[in-house]
Every structure is written in structure tokens, then in C-alpha cells.
Amino acid sequence: QQQVKQSPQSLIVQKGGISIINCAYENTAFDYFPWYQQFPGKGPALLIAIRPDVSEKKEGRFTISFNKSAKQFSLHIMDSQPGDSATYFCAASIVGGGADGLTFGKGTHLIIQP
Amino acid sequence: DAGITQSPRHKVTETGTPVTLRCHQTENHRYMYWYRQDPGHGLRLIHYSYGVKDTDKGEVSDGYSVSRSKTEDFLLTLESATSSQTSVYFCAISDLSGTPGDEQFFGPGTRLTVL
């Protein structure tokens, strides 16, 4: 049972374009939605996160958009650069909900073409 | 990598042999996790620990056992390795303080190949 569905599996974007990755969740109790970035040969690292009390959070070129009624959230990468090429994972959890923590999507392999 | 080390980083073993992977942290975080990462499956939780000698099963725990005798160390054991356990294994730690959220910090990973 996959509680967080992520799409697309892979994405190719031209340099300077906008990369968009989408996630949908099922558990309405989730109240923390992070995105992790993973470069080849490295462990995932937190990129940006949002709580459901806001509909959007922006950090530099990275923006999370959150739609609570649709149970969806997305990552937008503006002015995409070759250095953004990586695998991106969305995740969800219930803050303070237990030690088992995050439920991850299956990941999106993003390639930014120069 | 937030004071997390994993050893070994790479290992090749044969079917049926026991394998132990080690995760060591210097952050004194209470919670520790073992995930496996496979193409098309993302990150799947194997086991987690919420304190010394306190562990529980995750989504894909069959064929794996864990132990945590010290705060800083979390061991993952494959009692009898199978080819289906060929994967990249990540350890993660978390403070779960609730602020800013359940951020997990990941180690560099161990690539395990079972022949």
C-alpha cells in the first residue's frame, strides 16, 4: 500500500526551464511534507519542507505548492540548472506521530540538459 | 552527512552467508533507521529504533534483523543473504523533536551485492 504517489518517474528539462514534480497522499493525518534531493553515490538530503497551514513555500529557486483539499503537493524548480540533476523524493509524516517517521514517494530522476 | 558513517561502503558476498552492516552516529539522536533503495521502489523502511534496545519492523523487514546496544550504533544483519537483498542500504537518524518536523539525516549508503 503506497501512501505517497510521486510522478513522473523521470523528467528531462532544458536549462533555464521549470521542473515540476508532483506527489499525492492518502492519509489526511499527514502534516509534514518534505522534499529530499539525492545526488549519485550520496544519501538523500532535505531540500525544502512545508506544513499544511500554508499553501506555498519558497526557498531560492525551489518552491513547494500544497493543495490540502486535493491532497497533493508539488515541487517547482525555477530556472533549472544542470547542477539540479538528481533524484528527488517527496515524503510525508505526522509530526510527533511515531518513530517510524517518513513515508517516501518512489522518486523522480531529473535531468537538466545544458 | 550529519555525523553519520556507514561501514562497509561496498560489499560483495555470496548467497547464504551472513552479512552485518553498521551505522554509527555522533549526533546523539534518539531515532535511527535502516532503508533499502532499489530502482522503481524508492526508499523502503526495513527496521527502525527509538532507543537503545528498542527496535521495530518497517515495511520490508523479512530476512533482516537489527540491534542497538548503544545510542550511536545501529546494526543491520542479513542472517542468510539472498540475491533479492542486493541493494543500496541507507542509515538515517532523527531527533523527532517535532520542530521543524521529522527531518531525517541520511548516511552515505552501503552498496551490497549478493551473488
Contacts between the chains, C-beta under 8 A, distances in Angstrom:
chain1	res1	chain2	res2	distance
A	6	B	42	7.6
A	9	B	40	7.5
A	32	B	101	4.1
A	32	B	102	5.8
A	34	B	101	6.7
A	34	B	102	7.9
A	34	B	103	6.8
A	36	B	106	8.0
A	41	B	108	7.9
A	41	B	109	7.7
A	42	B	1	8.0
A	42	B	108	6.5
A	42	B	109	7.5
A	43	B	1	6.1
A	43	B	4	7.9
A	43	B	90	5.4
A	43	B	92	7.7
A	43	B	106	3.2
A	43	B	107	5.4
A	43	B	108	5.5
A	43	B	109	5.5
A	44	B	43	7.1
A	44	B	90	7.4
A	44	B	106	5.0
A	45	B	105	7.9
A	45	B	106	6.8
A	46	B	103	5.4
A	46	B	104	7.8
A	46	B	105	7.9
A	49	B	100	6.9
A	49	B	101	5.7
A	49	B	103	7.4
A	51	B	101	7.2
A	89	B	42	6.2
A	89	B	43	6.5
A	93	B	101	7.2
A	93	B	102	4.5
A	95	B	98	5.3
A	95	B	101	5.7
A	95	B	102	6.2
A	96	B	96	7.4
A	96	B	98	4.7
A	99	B	31	5.3
A	99	B	48	5.7
A	99	B	49	7.7
A	99	B	50	3.8
A	99	B	56	7.2
A	99	B	96	6.7
A	100	B	45	6.7
A	100	B	48	5.8
A	100	B	56	7.1
A	100	B	58	6.7
A	101	B	31	7.1
A	101	B	33	6.8
A	101	B	45	7.9
A	101	B	48	7.2
A	101	B	94	6.1
A	101	B	96	7.2
A	101	B	102	5.0
A	101	B	104	6.2
A	102	B	102	5.9
A	102	B	104	6.0
A	104	B	42	5.1
A	104	B	43	4.5
A	104	B	44	7.9
A	105	B	42	6.1
A	106	B	40	6.6
A	106	B	41	6.2
A	106	B	42	3.7
A	107	B	42	4.6
A	107	B	43	7.7
